[in-house]
């Protein structure tokens, strides 16, 4: 038979709800302290008997309760803190549900004595089950409110039996009052047992937070605290508090956390901060933490727990991570010293010689005890580098017995290191300009030696029979090596300094548009992989990002062109590419947008060739774009070592140089050229797709000019150009030279 659903009696409903809100005496005191603070009290006194089970009395000097409101003050859902549900999004007080006094009155006998500032006297009323037993009676009293709670849980036998240890309940009451006293500096808190003359906790109205911590937890804690504070406008939070340094630790973590001035608990924040301290404190020890976190009211939900000891707020993970980093930075800055306590010897007792250790190396190591490789520890990666083991091998100078040979070799020896340790030191001390001067002196001497190389070779072939003395005295001639092959960093020509105002302004534009956050991410990212030719996946901290490879590479090459202006190497074409043919290829493509109204393509192509030939000197000097006298492109700038741009974009690059660049204004010219060049060099989707899925555009010479054709389309139509085995136009990087 199905059970009958009945409506519960209102007294039963209220008693069940009261058991959720008031779980023990400490919860009742917490609710009443928050009411006192909402009433702008500056002096709160708590008196307890038998752990709060027999009697709780709390008195404040706040605004008091009006006589008209005393009739409904202990009814459920009666409050002065809000009127509509939307007010919860901006609530700034502790209470908002109006359940505290109502819940207490359903499980205890409550007496309220209160007086407002404009009242002539105080009024007193007793309550049971949310209603007054009799109308309020006038009496003598100070401004504020005094609430007396007697026989807590008298009508809930099971709960009363579970709370049978008054000492434990009193310690929890002291803990709650102490935490509110620490947070509310400038207000006086007192808590004591009934009949006792000395209070267990008493704070002064003019005390600071640090003073209150000293009163509650002792001087050993207060002297080891670090002040913390941070603010984040983006996450809309502000943090202030004190944390212990590496010198202090306790067996159990003490976290006093207030969020928007509410005493709450946060397991996630507690674990995050304890993780930081794990690197500083001994094992199984924990820190002391007092943190006051203020979050925008519209980002926090306070109505998630009956006792309000938990709250939920937006961006919780990000806020906790930010707090964790700030606390860690404070600990790093305060870890310069550690305090250790030692036991002094009693007077008259000699020190044990067995406990004394020499400060120098132990005798076993002095005796030559071997230290194995696996016992060695590298403590600092900066202390030694592999470069120290890669010094160049210095050759001994050739022996010279005649004055003529020694005089002839004096100049080169002055320019070059002599060898051995001295040579190594000399090469290290030479600067860039000295190395260039030394190279300039060496080259003429090498040229003179090359003139006598044939004679030297004959002398070596037949000079063995002439005598050992002369054969040893004459230095052997070194075969000439290609200058470009033995070019080293020390002999690299000097970088040209560009002082053009337009270039400087373009560099300043790049600097002004710099985004610090994006720059930091690009400097410290970890490359994960390529999603496709256009997108790449990277990781920064704990987040993954998709990067547009085309846009990123285009911006990279633009900034290279601006900052290395006039100092580019040259990429040599394996065979010159006629500008006329490149222009015709570009005009034949749909991307050019050519129409019959623009005139014949041949005339436009000839105009492009003549126009660019007039700019040859400037293009070669500033951008390393080389065009010969016959109108052929022979070189392109080398922007990245061992990187060759996709040659499929070369025809459009030539066309856009003549049509999209403002050649009249210097600054606009440099900017437009750099943009077009960066676009040509960038990693572009249309030139990086797989050949099996997309027609591949190649550049192949025909009888009279170059044509663009698709390999897939060619095989389908039988185009004769695809059957020719003529070489494709490719770019081969020549030996790089800087201007």
Beta strands, then each sheet from edge to edge (+ up, - down):
strand 1: 43-49
strand 2: 55-60
strand 3: 109-115
strand 4: 122-128
strand 5: 131-132
strand 6: 137-139
strand 7: 144-150
strand 8: 188-193
strand 9: 201-202
strand 10: 225-232
strand 11: 237-244
strand 12: 254-259
strand 13: 262-264
strand 14: 288-295
strand 15: 300-301
strand 16: 312-313
strand 17: 526-530
strand 18: 535-540
strand 19: 543-548
strand 20: 569-578
strand 21: 626-627
strand 22: 632-638
strand 23: 697-701
strand 24: 706-710
strand 25: 731-733
sheet 1: 5+ 4- 3+ 7- 2+ 1- 8- 9+
sheet 2: 5+ 4- 6+
sheet 3: 10+ 11- 14+ 12+ 13-
sheet 4: 15+ 16-
sheet 5: 17+ 18- 19+
sheet 6: 21+ 22- 20+ 25-
sheet 7: 23+ 24-
end
